[in-house]
Amino acid sequence: MRTPIHLKRHGDSYFHLHPLHAVFSLMASFVLAVLIVLMLVPLAR
């Protein structure tokens, strides 16, 4: 019986199917954190 959502495929690596996906998500989260800090610093003054 097949489930409607196939999360366990491609060697049980649903997230980061490509090595660059991990690098991209890490860089994107870092840039997002920097942008949030840059927005909050002027508000704290």
Secondary structure, 3 states (H helix, E strand, C coil): CCCCCCCCCCCCCCCCCCHHHHHHHHHHHHHHHHHHHHHHHHHHC
